[in-house]
Amino acid sequence: MTVLYYALAAAAEIAGCFAFWAWLRLDRSVWWVAPGMASLALFAFLLTRVDSEAAGRAYAAYGGVYIVASIAWLWLVEQRTPDRWDLLGAAICLVGAGVILLGPRSA
């Protein structure tokens, strides 16, 4: 379930942030902000569902997932092909997120 929560949280966060981007950078209506705020609230809620004993660790591991999701957004929504550096950086971050989330912990 952790992977699902992270994936949904990333989609909600990116959509919420993009709503502000659309309003402020693409000259879209201010009405884009309302669903953007709702999406950001959903993002925050979804991160609380992640199975982690510490919020900071859940957020740190999420960072790698967010980066990979952002590269996917770049490709699928913005229609811009990620280059090898985008892909390499995202892979490194995802490995780092896995280490943070799944690494053995001392008691």
C-alpha positions in Angstrom: 0.0 0.0 0.0 2.9 2.4 0.6 3.8 2.5 -3.1 0.2 3.2 -4.0 -0.1 6.0 -1.4 3.2 7.6 -2.6 2.0 7.4 -6.2 -1.4 9.0 -5.4 0.3 11.6 -3.3 2.7 12.5 -6.1 -0.1 12.8 -8.6 -2.1 15.0 -6.2 0.9 17.2 -5.3 2.0 17.7 -8.9 -1.6 18.5 -10.0 -2.0 21.0 -7.2 1.3 22.7 -7.9 0.5 22.7 -11.7 -2.8 24.5 -10.9 -0.8 27.4 -9.4 1.7 27.2 -12.3 -1.1 27.5 -14.8 -2.6 30.5 -13.0 0.6 32.4 -12.5 2.7 31.3 -15.5 0.3 30.3 -18.2 -2.3 33.1 -17.6 -5.1 30.8 -16.7 -8.0 31.9 -14.5 -7.6 32.3 -10.8 -10.2 29.6 -10.5 -7.5 27.1 -11.1 -6.3 27.7 -7.6 -9.4 26.2 -5.8 -8.9 22.6 -7.2 -5.2 23.1 -6.8 -5.6 23.7 -3.1 -7.9 20.7 -2.8 -5.4 18.6 -4.6 -2.6 19.8 -2.2 -4.8 18.9 0.8 -5.4 15.4 -0.6 -1.6 15.1 -1.1 -1.0 15.9 2.6 -3.7 13.5 3.7 -2.2 10.7 1.5 1.2 11.1 3.0 -0.2 10.4 6.5 -1.4 7.0 5.2 2.2 5.8 4.5 3.5 3.1 6.9 6.3 4.8 8.6 7.1 5.4 12.3 8.4 8.9 11.6 6.9 11.6 9.4 10.3 12.9 8.4 11.4 9.5 7.1 8.1 9.2 5.1 8.6 12.6 3.6 12.3 12.0 2.8 11.5 8.7 1.0 8.6 10.4 -0.8 11.1 12.9 -2.3 12.4 10.3 -4.7 8.9 9.2 -5.7 8.0 12.9 -6.3 11.0 13.3 -8.6 10.2 10.3 -10.7 6.5 11.4 -10.9 7.6 14.9 -12.0 9.7 13.4 -14.8 6.6 11.4 -15.8 4.5 14.6 -15.7 7.1 16.3 -17.9 6.8 13.5 -20.5 3.1 12.7 -20.4 1.4 16.0 -19.6 3.9 18.6 -20.9 4.9 16.5 -23.9 8.6 17.0 -23.3 10.9 14.0 -23.6 13.1 13.5 -20.6 16.8 13.3 -21.4 19.2 10.8 -20.1 20.2 13.1 -17.2 16.6 13.4 -16.2 16.2 9.7 -16.2 19.5 9.0 -14.4 18.8 11.6 -11.7 15.3 10.2 -11.2 16.7 6.6 -10.9 19.3 7.7 -8.3 16.6 9.5 -6.3 14.3 6.4 -6.4 17.1 4.2 -5.2 17.7 6.7 -2.4 14.1 6.7 -1.4 14.1 2.9 -1.3 17.2 3.0 1.0 15.5 5.5 3.4 12.2 3.6 3.5 13.3 0.0 3.5 16.7 0.2 5.2 17.0 -1.9 8.4 16.5 0.1 11.6 18.1 -0.5 15.0 15.7 -0.7 17.9 
